[in-house]
Amino acid sequence: MSHSDELFARARSVAPGGVHSPVRGFRGVGGTPRFMRSAQGATITDVDGHSYVDFCLAFGPLILGHTHPAVAAAASAALVDGWSFGTAEPYSLELAEFISSRIPWVESLRFVNSGTEAVMSALRVARAATGRNCILKFEGCYHGHVDSMLLRSGSGLAEAPVPDSAGLASDVIASTLVTPLDDEAALADVFARRGAEIAAVIIEPLPANYGLLPQRDAFLQAVVREARAAGALVIFDEVISGFRIGFQGYAGRCGLRPDLVTYGKIIGGGFPVGAYGGRRDLMELVAPAGPVYQAGTLSANPLAMRAGLAALQQLADGSLYARLDALGQRLERGLRNARGLSLQRCESIFWFCLSDEGAPALPMRTPAAFPADAGNCFSRLYHPLLERGFYLSPSAFEVGFFAASHTEDQVDRLAEAICELRAG
Ligand SMILES: *Cc1c(COP(=O)(O)O)cnc(C)c1O
């Protein structure tokens, strides 16, 4: 029995499923989750002393890798100066100015403690600004665990949603509409019928929480066009793509301008931070400037603000992104001949989809394209990869990430291991 096995048995008696966020529990791949003790650079080490090259990287925040010295120094300074004041302080101002001066459509922003909170608050602002109740979202996009976003398409009416979780309030089910990605006709249809009720359309402009499903520019343009025509706001959820697909995120890449944007993950340098921001007139609706209440005891926590700023300072000149993209190209080359594998990648986000029926057809733009055996094939591959020292997100439908601390050799070795295991 490994130390991880022992800890997992204990953890299950004090926490649901033994974990504090579901995917960590390894249900998607079976077996015992590795209890990690420490990490540095691209390496994470478990309580049994096994080290892994980490391609999960805390599900996205660690674009610099673990324990980056600049982030560590900023966090250490906060430990000296104090880490929670509950007052106005200069650290959140610095971080807000750093972001706002580099991302013109973020005129004003508010820090919160998670991506979920950012989304929840942005939706509230949208409802207040429009006086409307409905939110339109897309099948296959994830926006955190707020009630109104835990819904997917039902089988009947295109946009009549069904809950993805027990315990959702029934009124939020009625006020959320769900439509497919990559489908302009369905989009036009839902706006034609319900447009006047829609406060906002929320989308991951680069959907990266259920596989990686890059959208056509024309589809994203249609989303913005339909929303504007109906008087609805556009919210880009860039919690995962923000500061990763270039400093300006996917909005910077595709040239579209959201009314509101949500951030999380990278923005806190690995500490718990989220943010929502956008048009000043909309953000001025937020308390205490305006009537939309939103608060947080630990919001703009100085330790997290200073760590976040240190992380973003490493990214702002853009040079790191080219190197991360080069790592991605290496993985693409290395996996070109892997059996029954298709790789989708956007810069430093990658996702491979497996099938024993042959390589899945690319590009995949909606979850409907996933082969039925993708999950099984991934589970079979997952534990042998762990044994060879590679830690991937423990689910077939979670993406992987490159960090500044990865070496070319580590990427080549991952590709070789996958090719070998798929061949055998
Ligand atoms: C991770 C994520 C969230 C939720 O953020 P949390 O910090 O986990 O609450 C929301 N939206 C997107 C696009 C995400 O990737």
The ligand as a Tripos MOL2 file, in Angstrom:
@<TRIPOS>MOLECULE
LIG
   15    15     1     0     0
SMALL
NO_CHARGES

@<TRIPOS>ATOM
      1 C1        -11.6290   27.3800  -14.3680 C.3       1 LIG1
      2 C2        -12.7240   28.1060  -15.0550 C.ar      1 LIG1
      3 C3        -13.7950   28.6980  -14.3560 C.ar      1 LIG1
      4 C4        -13.9670   28.5300  -12.8670 C.3       1 LIG1
      5 O1        -12.9260   29.1090  -12.1510 O.3       1 LIG1
      6 P1        -12.7080   28.6430  -10.6170 P.3       1 LIG1
      7 O2        -11.5700   29.4810  -10.1520 O.co2     1 LIG1
      8 O3        -12.4050   27.1810  -10.6720 O.co2     1 LIG1
      9 O4        -13.9660   28.9290   -9.9030 O.co2     1 LIG1
     10 C5        -14.7180   29.4370  -15.0590 C.ar      1 LIG1
     11 N1        -14.6130   29.5980  -16.3860 N.ar      1 LIG1
     12 C6        -13.6100   29.0520  -17.0980 C.ar      1 LIG1
     13 C7        -13.5340   29.2960  -18.5630 C.3       1 LIG1
     14 C8        -12.6460   28.2770  -16.4600 C.ar      1 LIG1
     15 O5        -11.6680   27.7300  -17.1830 O.3       1 LIG1
@<TRIPOS>BOND
     1     1     2 1
     2     2     3 ar
     3     2    14 ar
     4     3     4 1
     5     3    10 ar
     6     4     5 1
     7     5     6 1
     8     6     7 2
     9     6     8 1
    10     6     9 1
    11    10    11 ar
    12    11    12 ar
    13    12    13 1
    14    12    14 ar
    15    14    15 1
@<TRIPOS>SUBSTRUCTURE
     1 LIG1         1 GROUP 0 **** ****
